[in-house]
Amino acid sequence: NSRFRGHDAPTDVLAFSDGHGGRAGDLLISVETARRQARRLGHALETEIKILAIHGLLHLLGHDHDRPASAARMARAERRWRRRFALPQGLIERAPSAL
């Protein structure tokens, strides 16, 4: 997180867009952070990794919760995919300034 985003704190998922050869890009998920979050939220590590993967994939598809114009669309998309896979609250809803 420090190296790629300039934030000196751990993060749960990073998305790196690619777009070459039909690739969306790469996702890096911190299993340590996911494990802590899963424990704190009372669900399985695998559930947390699925939530993080959805969030990261949405970033690879061009969504961005830091840009107001895109934040609401990303929140709706994240909610829709979580419902489809019967997953609990997602990252955007957990944020202090949730939409």
Stockholm file with secondary structure:
# STOCKHOLM 1.0

chainA/1-99         NSRFRGHDAPTDVLAFSDGHGGRAGDLLISVETARRQARRLGHALETEIKILAIHGLLHLLGHDHDRPASAARMARAERRWRRRFALPQGLIERAPSAL
#=GR chainA/1-99 SS CHHHHCCSSCCSEEEEECCGGGCCEEEEECHHHHHHHHHHHTSCHHHHHHHHHHHHHHHHTTCCTTSHHHHHHHHHHHHHHHHHTTCCCCHHHHSTTCC
#=GC SS_cons        CHHHHCCSSCCSEEEEECCGGGCCEEEEECHHHHHHHHHHHTSCHHHHHHHHHHHHHHHHTTCCTTSHHHHHHHHHHHHHHHHHTTCCCCHHHHSTTCC
//
